[in-house]
Amino acid sequence: MTDAETKIINGVEIDLKKANRMLKRLIVKETTNIKTKRYNDSEMAKQIKKIIEEEVECY
């Protein structure tokens, strides 16, 4: 799967489209959390892990 949508970084193939989508979701969630203080650090880590797992399942 080597096309314009992927890039190999440190020997790991990265799907740029998925990586960008994840980054956008993480930034929005972090920004919202900073404003609302809804989640503490450990809960926020769980939320981030959940976002990553969702993207991996879609792959």
Backbone as CSV, one residue per row, in Angstrom:
resi,resn,N_x,N_y,N_z,CA_x,CA_y,CA_z,C_x,C_y,C_z
1,MET,0.841,-1.195,0.000,0.000,0.000,0.000,0.878,1.247,0.000
2,THR,1.583,1.465,-1.054,2.437,2.629,-1.160,1.869,3.548,-2.236
3,ASP,1.176,4.585,-1.800,0.643,5.568,-2.734,0.749,6.941,-2.089
4,ALA,0.086,7.930,-2.650,0.170,9.302,-2.162,-0.453,9.469,-0.778
5,GLU,-1.281,8.516,-0.358,-1.983,8.610,0.920,-1.161,8.055,2.081
6,THR,-0.055,7.366,1.811,0.741,6.762,2.874,2.167,7.267,2.826
7,LYS,2.820,7.155,3.987,4.213,7.563,4.098,4.872,6.637,5.109
8,ILE,6.101,6.246,4.857,6.824,5.385,5.787,7.714,6.266,6.654
9,ILE,7.484,6.187,7.972,8.250,6.954,8.946,8.815,5.976,9.962
10,ASN,10.132,5.964,10.119,10.823,5.045,11.036,10.406,3.599,10.802
11,GLY,10.225,3.226,9.552,9.875,1.853,9.211,8.418,1.502,9.416
12,VAL,7.593,2.483,9.772,6.169,2.247,10.001,5.381,2.958,8.913
13,GLU,4.472,2.223,8.281,3.644,2.804,7.228,2.499,3.584,7.861
14,ILE,2.377,4.860,7.529,1.378,5.757,8.101,0.386,6.159,7.020
15,ASP,-0.895,5.982,7.294,-1.955,6.452,6.407,-2.197,7.919,6.771
16,LEU,-1.768,8.819,5.916,-1.816,10.249,6.215,-3.238,10.756,6.423
17,LYS,-4.172,10.218,5.661,-5.565,10.648,5.781,-6.106,10.324,7.175
18,LYS,-5.851,9.101,7.639,-6.311,8.698,8.970,-5.576,9.462,10.063
19,ALA,-4.282,9.666,9.874,-3.491,10.384,10.875,-3.999,11.816,11.026
20,ASN,-4.278,12.476,9.926,-4.793,13.841,9.988,-6.174,13.897,10.626
21,ARG,-7.025,12.914,10.304,-8.357,12.860,10.894,-8.264,12.669,12.410
22,MET,-7.364,11.784,12.849,-7.171,11.554,14.285,-6.658,12.812,14.979
23,LEU,-5.684,13.464,14.369,-5.132,14.678,14.962,-6.191,15.759,15.135
24,LYS,-7.038,15.933,14.131,-8.098,16.938,14.225,-9.052,16.611,15.374
25,ARG,-9.447,15.322,15.479,-10.355,14.915,16.559,-9.709,15.116,17.923
26,LEU,-8.426,14.771,18.038,-7.726,14.922,19.310,-7.591,16.387,19.712
27,ILE,-7.278,17.238,18.756,-7.126,18.665,19.051,-8.450,19.259,19.498
28,VAL,-9.540,18.903,18.815,-10.855,19.417,19.197,-11.223,18.938,20.597
29,LYS,-10.994,17.649,20.881,-11.338,17.094,22.193,-10.508,17.750,23.290
30,GLU,-9.208,17.936,23.055,-8.342,18.593,24.036,-8.764,20.042,24.269
31,THR,-9.057,20.759,23.192,-9.471,22.157,23.314,-10.760,22.274,24.115
32,THR,-11.712,21.408,23.808,-12.977,21.405,24.536,-12.748,21.077,26.005
33,ASN,-11.883,20.106,26.269,-11.618,19.703,27.641,-10.915,20.810,28.426
34,ILE,-10.040,21.540,27.782,-9.358,22.648,28.460,-10.375,23.703,28.886
35,LYS,-11.361,23.960,28.042,-12.381,24.965,28.357,-13.354,24.478,29.427
36,THR,-13.768,23.210,29.342,-14.805,22.701,30.243,-14.250,21.988,31.465
37,LYS,-13.014,21.519,31.392,-12.388,20.734,32.470,-13.244,19.530,32.849
38,ARG,-13.865,18.911,31.842,-14.758,17.776,32.049,-13.986,16.520,32.457
39,TYR,-12.833,16.282,31.833,-12.048,15.082,32.095,-10.744,15.444,32.792
40,ASN,-10.326,14.594,33.758,-9.002,14.784,34.341,-7.986,14.105,33.425
41,ASP,-6.715,14.113,33.806,-5.663,13.610,32.916,-5.853,12.138,32.558
42,SER,-6.166,11.302,33.536,-6.297,9.873,33.240,-7.529,9.600,32.370
43,GLU,-8.622,10.333,32.603,-9.809,10.160,31.768,-9.545,10.639,30.345
44,MET,-8.786,11.708,30.220,-8.457,12.231,28.896,-7.570,11.236,28.147
45,ALA,-6.652,10.591,28.850,-5.810,9.571,28.224,-6.672,8.427,27.704
46,LYS,-7.700,8.047,28.452,-8.622,6.995,28.010,-9.375,7.431,26.758
47,GLN,-9.783,8.697,26.721,-10.493,9.217,25.547,-9.584,9.186,24.312
48,ILE,-8.330,9.565,24.484,-7.372,9.562,23.377,-7.141,8.129,22.898
49,LYS,-6.979,7.204,23.837,-6.797,5.794,23.486,-7.998,5.277,22.700
50,LYS,-9.193,5.687,23.107,-10.421,5.263,22.429,-10.442,5.762,20.978
51,ILE,-10.045,7.009,20.766,-10.008,7.576,19.412,-9.032,6.790,18.541
52,ILE,-7.865,6.457,19.093,-6.864,5.704,18.337,-7.383,4.314,18.008
53,GLU,-8.009,3.655,18.985,-8.549,2.314,18.753,-9.643,2.331,17.687
54,GLU,-10.478,3.373,17.677,-11.523,3.477,16.662,-10.915,3.569,15.266
55,GLU,-9.848,4.322,15.113,-9.202,4.461,13.804,-8.550,3.151,13.390
56,VAL,-7.959,2.433,14.328,-7.311,1.176,14.003,-8.336,0.139,13.571
57,GLU,-9.498,0.109,14.241,-10.553,-0.822,13.857,-11.032,-0.558,12.437
58,CYS,-11.084,0.693,12.046,-11.541,1.044,10.700,-10.540,0.603,9.646
59,TYR,-9.307,0.362,10.031,-8.253,-0.045,9.102,-8.373,-1.500,8.850
